[in-house]
């Protein structure tokens, strides 16, 4: 058999595998959803609107990329938006009140994100507190710290570096969107080609079996929590750059959106299954839904209803795929 024939056979198998995959279903759903939104609103298929979707997706998507690594181990994370807000306000305080250089302030915000992640991880791995309780508690603590740092005030900023990060473009693509795509690429590479990525899937599939095979389960979970927190810190910096304001209330009411996008993307609540490509598609589906409802001037409480239904649908799909109704 010639090399050309082998390559064609391999390509055909890959294509058939994709067509049967959950990711293909997500891609079709995204295309259909875009077609519906284009029919309902003449403003949907415009460059400005696509830019709006991209900018909104950059913050949520960056956090979702980091959350994927953690949720593959079968644990929920509810403190990401609060961590993002705390890092963003800490950045604002460092610049507006302490007069620090923008790069020093950015580094300080990222260190703050790792500190938040370390607190979560210690409570999880040492305190043995269930992850949903840990992150529910720290979500309120970090949000309160953001308000305390700024005395519940927004801090306007004018630094050109921050403006470039949030509003600038690289080769015509918004900088914050480039950062999000880079975050997804790094998460994909780590999960697919590194030992740590294989350990993440192993811990999510069966923690006890992973432990017996020599994997340090607590260390893997610790690093996974740091990944989620660090992604939140980056997202907080992007948010500050987009608004040119450090806002302690940023993300209030949207805490569940990231988890929803990850679940829609095919990650199981019990861990061990799913991939970063599905998460990206799930996140884009949620962003298109949010954008479409805004274009159609749907009231906020109806938007909240739709987001809740999408979350329930995602959990239902996960249950069905896992054979929960057999």
C-alpha distance (Angstrom), angle and dihedral (degrees) to the residues before:
residue distance angle dihedral
X1 . . .
X2 3.80 . .
X3 3.79 124.2 .
X4 3.81 89.9 -113.9
X5 3.81 91.7 55.4
X6 3.80 91.4 47.8
X7 3.80 91.1 51.0
X8 3.82 91.9 48.6
X9 3.81 91.0 49.1
X10 3.80 91.0 49.2
X11 3.80 91.8 47.6
X12 3.79 90.9 49.4
X13 3.80 92.0 50.7
X14 3.81 91.2 48.3
X15 3.80 91.3 49.9
X16 3.82 92.8 48.2
X17 3.79 90.0 47.3
X18 3.81 91.1 52.2
X19 3.81 92.8 47.4
X20 3.81 89.1 55.3
X21 3.80 94.2 44.9
X22 3.79 130.6 100.9
X23 3.81 88.9 -120.6
X24 3.80 89.8 62.8
X25 3.80 89.3 53.0
X26 3.80 89.4 51.2
X27 3.80 91.7 49.8
X28 3.82 91.5 50.9
X29 3.81 90.2 47.5
X30 3.81 90.4 51.1
X31 3.82 92.3 50.2
X32 3.81 92.3 47.6
X33 3.80 91.0 46.8
X34 3.83 91.4 51.1
X35 3.82 90.0 49.5
X36 3.81 91.0 51.7
X37 3.80 92.6 48.0
X38 3.81 90.7 47.9
X39 3.81 89.2 53.4
X40 3.81 93.3 47.6
X41 3.82 97.2 44.7
X42 3.81 128.5 33.0
X43 3.81 89.0 -155.8
X44 3.80 96.6 60.6
X45 3.82 98.1 81.6
X46 3.79 95.1 53.2
X47 3.78 128.8 112.8
X48 3.81 92.3 -124.1
X49 3.79 90.9 54.3
X50 3.79 92.7 48.3
X51 3.80 87.9 51.6
X52 3.82 89.4 51.6
X53 3.80 90.6 51.2
X54 3.80 90.7 47.7
X55 3.81 93.5 49.8
X56 3.81 92.3 47.7
X57 3.80 90.7 45.6
X58 3.80 92.9 49.6
X59 3.81 93.3 68.1
X60 3.80 97.4 40.1
X61 3.80 92.6 38.2
X62 3.80 94.7 52.2
X63 3.78 89.9 53.8
X64 3.81 91.3 44.3
X65 3.81 91.0 54.4
X66 3.81 91.1 56.2
X67 3.80 92.8 40.3
X68 3.81 90.9 55.2
X69 3.80 91.7 66.3
X70 3.80 91.1 51.4
X71 3.81 98.6 41.0
X72 3.80 91.9 50.6
X73 3.79 83.8 72.8
X74 3.80 90.4 61.3
X75 3.80 101.2 -103.8
X76 3.81 133.0 120.1
X77 3.83 123.4 -128.5
X78 3.81 117.0 -159.9
X79 3.82 101.2 162.6
X80 3.81 99.7 71.6
X81 3.80 97.8 102.0
X82 3.81 91.1 44.9
X83 3.82 89.8 49.9
X84 3.80 89.0 48.5
X85 3.82 91.5 50.7
X86 3.81 92.2 47.9
X87 3.81 92.6 49.7
X88 3.80 91.1 46.7
X89 3.80 93.7 50.1
X90 3.82 91.0 44.4
X91 3.79 87.8 54.1
X92 3.81 89.3 50.4
X93 3.80 93.1 48.8
X94 3.81 91.9 48.6
X95 3.80 90.9 53.9
X96 3.81 105.3 31.5
X97 3.80 99.5 37.0
X98 3.81 106.3 21.4
X99 3.80 96.3 35.6
X100 3.80 95.0 -133.6
X101 3.80 123.6 164.5
X102 3.81 113.0 -93.2
X103 3.81 93.8 -115.6
X104 3.80 92.1 49.4
X105 3.81 89.0 48.7
X106 3.82 91.5 49.8
X107 3.81 90.4 49.7
X108 3.81 90.0 48.8
X109 3.82 90.3 51.5
X110 3.81 91.3 51.2
X111 3.81 90.8 48.5
X112 3.81 87.4 51.4
X113 3.81 89.4 53.9
X114 3.80 91.0 53.2
X115 3.80 89.8 48.1
X116 3.82 90.1 53.4
X117 3.78 90.3 47.4
X118 3.80 91.4 49.0
X119 3.80 91.6 52.6
X120 3.80 90.2 50.9
X121 3.80 91.7 46.0
X122 3.81 94.9 48.9
X123 3.80 91.7 49.9
X124 3.80 88.7 49.0
X125 3.80 101.8 43.3
X126 3.81 102.0 28.2
X127 3.80 101.9 26.4
X128 3.84 91.6 41.0
X129 3.79 90.2 -141.4
X130 3.82 113.4 157.2
X131 3.83 109.8 -98.6
X132 3.81 95.1 -121.9
X133 3.83 90.2 54.9
X134 3.81 92.5 45.1
X135 3.78 94.9 51.6
X136 3.80 94.1 39.5
X137 3.79 88.9 56.2
X138 3.80 97.1 42.7
X139 3.81 89.8 45.3
X140 3.81 88.1 66.6
X141 3.81 93.4 40.4
X142 3.82 94.8 50.9
X143 3.79 92.5 44.2
X144 3.81 90.4 50.9
X145 3.81 90.2 49.3
X146 3.80 89.5 53.2
X147 3.80 90.3 54.0
X148 3.82 92.3 45.1
X149 3.82 93.0 50.6
X150 3.80 92.5 55.3
X151 3.82 98.5 28.0
X152 3.82 85.0 -117.1
X153 3.83 91.3 -61.7
X154 3.78 129.6 126.4
X155 3.81 114.6 -117.4
X156 3.83 114.5 -143.6
X157 3.81 116.4 -148.3
X158 3.81 133.4 -167.4
X159 3.80 106.0 -171.8
X160 3.86 112.7 138.4
X161 3.82 92.6 -143.9
X162 3.79 91.0 58.5
X163 3.79 89.9 45.4
X164 3.80 90.2 53.6
X165 3.82 91.5 48.4
X166 3.78 92.9 50.5
X167 3.80 104.2 28.7
X168 3.81 107.5 14.6
X169 3.79 128.8 97.6
X170 3.80 136.9 -131.5
X171 3.82 112.2 -153.6
X172 3.79 88.6 -19.8
X173 3.82 94.2 -50.9
X174 3.84 118.9 112.0
X175 3.79 109.9 -103.0
X176 3.80 93.2 -130.8
X177 3.82 89.8 53.5
X178 3.81 89.6 51.9
X179 3.82 88.8 52.2
X180 3.81 90.8 51.4
X181 3.81 92.8 49.4
X182 3.80 89.4 48.5
X183 3.82 89.7 51.6
X184 3.81 90.6 52.7
X185 3.80 91.3 47.1
X186 3.81 92.4 51.4
X187 3.82 91.5 47.2
X188 3.84 90.3 48.9
X189 3.80 92.2 49.2
X190 3.81 93.7 46.9
X191 3.80 93.8 48.5
X192 3.80 95.5 44.0
X193 3.78 105.6 36.7
X194 3.80 109.7 24.7
X195 3.78 134.5 78.8
X196 3.79 89.5 -125.5
X197 3.81 90.0 56.8
X198 3.80 91.1 54.0
X199 3.79 89.5 48.1
X200 3.82 90.3 52.8
X201 3.80 91.7 56.0
X202 3.80 91.2 44.3
X203 3.80 93.4 51.7
X204 3.80 90.9 47.0
X205 3.80 93.4 49.0
X206 3.81 96.9 46.9
X207 3.83 121.4 -12.8
X208 3.81 94.1 -168.6
X209 3.79 93.6 49.9
X210 3.80 89.0 46.9
X211 3.82 90.1 52.3
X212 3.80 92.0 49.1
X213 3.79 90.0 50.7
X214 3.80 90.4 58.4
X215 3.83 101.2 -96.3
X216 3.80 116.1 140.5
X217 3.81 96.9 -129.7
X218 3.81 96.2 -172.8
X219 3.81 92.6 49.9
X220 3.82 91.1 48.9
X221 3.80 91.1 50.5
X222 3.81 90.7 45.6
X223 3.81 92.0 54.4
X224 3.81 90.6 44.3
X225 3.79 90.7 54.9
X226 3.81 90.0 49.2
X227 3.81 89.6 52.6
X228 3.80 91.3 53.7
X229 3.81 92.4 47.2
X230 3.81 94.4 45.4
X231 3.82 89.9 51.7
X232 3.80 87.8 51.5
X233 3.80 90.1 53.5
X234 3.80 91.3 52.1
X235 3.81 89.9 47.9
X236 3.80 89.7 51.0
X237 3.81 90.3 55.0
X238 3.82 90.6 48.6
X239 3.80 90.5 50.5
X240 3.80 92.3 51.1
X241 3.80 90.4 48.9
X242 3.79 93.1 49.8
X243 3.80 93.5 50.3
X244 3.82 96.9 29.1
X245 3.79 83.5 -138.1
X246 3.79 133.6 94.8
X247 3.79 104.3 -129.9
X248 3.82 118.5 -170.4
X249 3.82 90.9 -164.2
X250 3.80 94.8 53.9
X251 3.79 112.2 134.6
X252 3.80 96.0 14.5
X253 3.79 107.2 152.8
X254 3.80 92.9 15.8
X255 3.80 98.2 78.6
X256 3.79 93.7 113.5
X257 3.83 95.9 47.4
X258 3.80 94.2 85.2
X259 3.78 93.2 49.3
X260 3.81 89.3 47.2
X261 3.80 92.7 53.1
X262 3.81 91.1 49.0
X263 3.80 92.3 49.4
X264 3.80 92.6 45.5
X265 3.80 85.8 51.8
X266 3.79 90.9 63.4
X267 3.80 104.9 -98.3
X268 3.80 110.5 143.8
X269 3.78 122.1 -127.1
X270 3.79 88.7 -129.6
X271 3.82 92.9 52.4
X272 3.76 133.3 -133.2
X273 3.80 97.9 91.6
X274 3.79 137.1 75.3
X275 3.78 136.1 55.8
X276 3.77 140.3 -123.9
X277 3.82 93.9 -107.9
X278 3.79 90.7 60.5
X279 3.80 90.9 48.4
X280 3.81 90.4 53.2
X281 3.81 91.5 51.6
X282 3.80 91.9 44.6
X283 3.79 90.7 50.9
X284 3.82 91.4 49.7
X285 3.82 91.1 49.9
X286 3.79 90.0 54.0
X287 3.81 92.0 46.3
X288 3.82 91.9 50.6
X289 3.81 90.5 49.4
X290 3.82 91.6 50.3
X291 3.80 92.1 45.6
X292 3.79 93.0 47.0
X293 3.79 93.1 50.8
X294 3.80 89.7 50.5
X295 3.82 92.1 50.0
X296 3.81 89.7 49.7
X297 3.83 90.2 51.0
X298 3.78 92.6 -123.4
X299 3.80 112.3 175.2
X300 3.80 115.9 -101.0
X301 3.80 94.5 -116.7
X302 3.80 90.5 55.5
X303 3.80 88.6 49.1
X304 3.79 88.6 53.2
X305 3.82 88.7 50.2
X306 3.80 91.5 52.8
X307 3.82 92.7 48.4
X308 3.78 90.0 51.3
X309 3.79 91.7 50.0
X310 3.80 91.1 48.6
X311 3.82 89.6 53.2
X312 3.80 91.9 49.8
X313 3.80 90.2 47.5
X314 3.80 90.8 51.2
X315 3.81 91.6 51.3
X316 3.82 90.3 46.6
X317 3.81 91.1 51.9
X318 3.81 89.9 49.0
X319 3.81 89.7 51.5
X320 3.80 92.3 49.7
X321 3.82 93.1 46.6
X322 3.78 89.3 50.5
X323 3.80 92.3 52.9
X324 3.80 93.3 -110.9
X325 3.82 95.0 149.2
X326 3.81 97.4 46.9
